[in-house]
Amino acid sequence: MFGTMVRQIRYGMALLRGGRLDPAGLRATVADLRATIEEFGEPGEEAGALLPGGVDPDLEIRRTMADRRLRKTVRQAAARVPYYRHWFRENGVDPGDITLDTLDKLPPTTKAALRGASADFVSDDAEPVLLAQTTGTTGAPTSVWFSRYELELAAALSAMSFMMVNGCRERHVVMSTISSRATLAKLTVQQALAMVGAGFAALGTVDPRIALDRLTEQRSLPGKEPQVTHLITTASYLGCLVQLVERGRWRPSDFGLLQVLVGGEVLSDPLRRRAEQAFGAQITDTYSMTETMPTAGIVCEAEHLHLAPEQAHIEVLDPVTGLPAAPGEIGTLVVTPYTQYRDTTLLLRYATGDLVRRLPAGEPVECSLLGMPATSRLLGRTSGARPELTTRAILDLLQAVPDVPLPTRYALDGTVLHVVAGKASRPQLEDRVGTLPLTGLVLVEDAVDLPEPCRVRADLTEDSFELHPET
């Protein structure tokens, strides 16, 4: 008990001082949590303080800490990262002058800049051990280097989250259908679940029929539930599974799922509801990206997206002007991961390209995560024709119509919506398109007939020699 208290104090002091965290100490804390759960059933309210947003913050203290962490991150990037060292020198800006109030002197870092010269964002004194790449569904893959420290830290923090947020325990079995190309996610989850003691099956993005076989399969494993209890997947692959279940022979009672963790793409409300009905499980919306790891978003019961202020400085900028988005308006998430968590690829004001809506002014944040800043859920991208035509708005419209095939494939040509769908779905779609500023609806039979490609992560299929029983 005394050792646990000391570790928690050290963790809290490290957060306050902005110094490097101790991965070994965090792994020991995970072990403490496991022991507490085994003995008492639940870890207790005080353990929640170990998680981001676990304590109701003093806003003045939060701002002071954010300014301190940001200034340290900017100084280190300017001194050690070739890209930023060159920018500060060429533009005559003193890194010491950058604070929360003067951050707009530094332009956002674009994805194109990182893709074009990823090595220029690696710190001079880094010890890179893993090159992780994004899936590239929205363009060329982005490369990010990570150190052993970053990987161990991410795994320990993820283990805490699995236990405290997702209720993951030793008896549970977690299956992932994330693409094997997502090296960072797979490695982090595997190591995190090993700390938790849960089982982990990395299936990959295989034929969805194989995934359903795995989810319904009964196993006899010592100390484990007989079926997969947690599924980690993307929204488009979840759509593939849901469509098979709706059209096939499966019922919710055929599965042992307790929770489905969905990330990487926009999860629409209709698809979430259909998945809940198909699997009889809780469907949890999450947000993370390779470039800003370990910063991750949690969607609360009030459907706010919360991002940890201890791990990164978060901005929501108007996508046109680059200025802070006004309350209630749509903006791009811009993230500066703090060097307390990152020491290899350092990024300042990284423009993620992901859109959210700032909460309206004066709207109270009343939820279990009120200790963390909040925005709307991820909106995805937007059409240049009308800002209201976001990915979420389109998917909410289309995925409410069961006859539209999953995963949903569409493209916008101005304000004309092109959809891969059969003629039988036209009446229902025509009834719904009036809810958005669309001027036309075109149904096509194949994705190749869309005016531009519609890439989803379910397309990152991986071959398997395994044959489905019905083939």
Phi, psi and omega in degrees: 000317180296318179298320178299315180298317180298317180297319179294321178295316179298319179298314179296320179293320179297321177298316182293321184279341179080012179276177179296143177274165182254102180303322179296320177295323178291322176297321177295324178295321176299317178297322176298317179298317178299315181296320179296317180295319180297325184273319188246351179098316179222153186286344180095158184297326184295335180291336179297338179293344179284343182266152174303135180077008183286347180234134177297120191275155165273117188297326179292318178295319179301316181294319179299316179293321179297318180295318180295314181294320181294314181299318179296318180296316180296316180299316181293319179295318181294328183274330192242344184256120184308316183300310183283327176301317178294318183295313181297320180293314183293329185260001176063033180257132177277119180305330180293346179273352183275119177227183175302324184280341183241016184298336182291352173293336182259118181289152177301148175273125183272160175297324180298322179295316180292319179295325185286334183205066186297327181294334180288350179259003180270131182297143181301326183258021180284160174236073185292136180233343182221129172261117178251140179239147174286167184286337176079019180291339178252016180150193179299144179300146176258136182256135180223130178267146179227150178262170176299319179303312182297319181293316180294321180294315180298320181294317181294316178296322178294322178299317177300317181295317178303319184283314188274324183267317186261358177064029183282134183231173184301328184284350186275157178235124184250133177241139179242133173249019175292145181304142177296344176291340180280069187302313184298313181297315181297314182296316182296315181295317181300313181291322180296314182290331174296322176294322180290330184094004180280160176279151181222130177237113179267094185278322184087179183272071181268179175310126183304334178295325177294319179299319179294323175300318180294321182291330181266349183294139177261129180235155175243093181243135181304125175074008183240152173298151184289343180228166175300131183256335181226136178240131174252123186205178175257164183296319183292321178290323174301321177300319177301315181295316181299317181297319178297318180295316182296327183261357186248208188258004187274149175233160179306326181292347178284344185251157176248018184292136172257326185208143173240119180263118186245130179209176176088338181212167178289128175260112182283160177296315179298319180293322178299315180295318180295323179291321177300319180290323183290319188251347182063034184232163174286131179255117186249126179272131180230166178218129174198163175208152184304315187296330186250009177309141007267010178301127181219156181253145177240132177264121185275181181293340177269006178066035168264148170265122181248132177240139188289117180288343178288336188261338183197156173271125185250131174234154172237107187250142176302126184294345180262309186272337184078002178272163178305131179294143179285156176307135181084354183259160179278140178211168179268135175290126177237124191235133172243096177295135182284148181290352172296332182250342184231133178225007183244275173277109182258133184232132176250127178050057182283118180279106187288335186084355181269132183262142172222170174247129174296145178292146179301149180301133177083355180286121182289141175266097182247093180201178182289348181245032184295348177282357180242142176302151187226150170226186170292172171294167180301131178262346182086224178254178179224154175282140178297339182288314181218126182297339180288342184274067179276167176304315181298317181299317180292315181293323176300323179290309189285321187279359171277353180255107185302333183284347177282123184299147174251142358290147184292133178233126182207169174207149177254131172246091189069244177248019175260125183264122175256129186226138170280107183197154177281163182298333182296338182273351184302312182303317180292322179292319180296328178291336187259334186296339180292347179282350179236157180285065178253146181250357180191159179226124179236123177262134179235158184272335186220150182298335179292343180272358177288151181293341174209157183299146174240098183263133176231160185288342174293345178284347181280056187290148179238128182293150178216141176283348181294132179258136176288142182306333184269358182258000000 
